[in-house]
């Protein structure tokens, strides 16, 4: 048996996995930073509960959403003009992916890849992660 070849193949696979891991880690770190920007804008628009790409019982617009959650953000707040506030957030950040419904807005796939899925609650001056009730 050619053990040198087998060890060489495994070392090559480990190197490839390390490279893929490092790329994924960098993407995640960038997504965490952009998620902070997104959440700061939500806070600026008086949104204290928002869902990115997933469902949550507390957000009416996400609770009974009949479509895939991917590339959607949800928040029930409405602005003084009566329009869903999440629309303002998406438009201000330039991540709109088209249309929206009451409390929901699509975002571009590129923008979605820059956000970390989850449900976020702003309380006591900070954002915290809440467990979604269902995978996206």
C-alpha positions in Angstrom: 0.0 0.0 0.0 1.3 3.5 -0.9 0.9 5.2 2.5 2.8 8.2 1.3 0.2 8.8 -1.3 -2.7 8.3 1.1 -1.1 10.7 3.7 -0.4 13.2 0.9 -4.1 13.1 -0.2 -5.3 13.6 3.3 -2.9 16.5 3.8 -4.1 18.1 0.6 -7.7 17.7 1.7 -6.9 19.2 5.1 -5.2 22.2 3.4 -8.2 22.7 1.1 -10.6 22.5 4.1 -8.4 25.0 6.0 -8.6 27.4 3.1 -12.4 27.0 2.8 -12.7 27.5 6.6 -10.7 30.7 6.4 -12.8 32.1 3.6 -16.0 31.2 5.4 -14.7 32.8 8.6 -13.9 36.0 6.7 -17.4 36.0 5.1 -19.0 35.5 8.5 -17.0 38.3 10.1 -18.1 40.6 7.4 -21.7 39.5 7.7 -21.6 40.2 11.5 -20.3 43.7 10.8 -23.0 44.4 8.2 -25.7 42.9 10.4 -24.6 45.5 13.1 -25.0 48.3 10.5 -28.5 46.9 9.6 -29.5 46.6 13.2 -28.3 50.1 14.0 -30.5 51.4 11.2 -33.4 49.4 12.6 -32.8 51.1 15.9 -32.6 54.5 14.3 -36.1 53.7 12.8 -37.5 52.7 16.2 -37.6 49.0 15.3 -36.8 46.9 18.4 -37.7 43.4 17.0 -36.6 42.3 13.6 -36.2 39.0 11.8 -33.7 38.3 9.0 -34.4 35.3 6.8 -36.4 33.4 9.4 -39.8 33.1 11.2 -40.8 34.4 14.6 -44.1 34.2 16.4 -43.8 37.7 17.8 -43.6 39.4 14.4 -47.0 39.3 12.8 -45.7 39.7 9.3 -43.3 36.7 9.7 -45.6 34.5 11.8 -47.8 33.3 8.9 -45.5 34.1 6.0 -46.5 31.7 3.3 -43.3 31.8 1.3 -39.6 31.1 1.8 -38.0 33.4 4.3 -34.7 33.6 2.5 -33.9 37.2 1.2 -36.6 38.7 3.4 -36.5 40.9 6.5 -39.5 41.4 8.9 -40.6 44.0 11.4 -44.1 45.1 12.3 -43.4 48.8 13.0 -45.0 51.5 10.9 -43.7 55.0 10.4 -45.6 58.2 10.9 -46.5 58.1 7.2 -48.2 54.7 7.7 -45.6 52.8 5.6 -43.8 49.8 7.1 -40.6 51.0 8.7 -38.6 48.0 7.5 -39.0 49.5 4.0 -37.2 52.6 5.1 -34.4 50.6 6.6 -33.9 48.5 3.4 -34.1 51.6 1.2 -31.7 53.6 3.3 -29.1 50.9 3.2 -29.6 50.3 -0.5 -30.3 46.6 -0.1 -33.9 46.4 -1.6 -34.5 43.4 -3.7 -37.8 44.5 -5.1 -41.1 44.5 -3.4 -42.4 44.3 0.1 -45.5 43.5 2.0 -46.8 44.9 5.2 -43.9 44.3 7.7 -41.8 42.4 5.1 -39.3 43.5 2.5 -37.2 41.5 0.0 -33.5 42.2 -0.1 -31.0 41.3 -2.8 -29.3 38.0 -2.6 -25.9 39.7 -2.4 -27.2 41.8 0.6 -28.8 38.7 2.2 -25.4 36.9 2.1 -24.0 39.9 4.1 -26.5 39.4 7.0 -26.6 36.8 9.7 -30.0 35.1 9.8 -31.9 35.3 13.0 -34.4 37.2 15.2 -32.9 40.2 17.0 -34.4 42.1 20.0 -33.3 45.6 21.1 -33.6 45.9 24.8 -31.7 47.8 27.5 -29.6 49.6 25.0 -28.3 46.6 23.1 -29.3 44.0 20.5 -29.6 40.4 21.4 -30.2 37.3 19.4 -33.4 35.3 19.8 -33.9 31.8 18.7 -36.1 31.6 15.6 -39.0 29.2 15.8 -38.2 27.6 12.5 -35.2 27.2 10.2 -35.2 29.5 7.2 
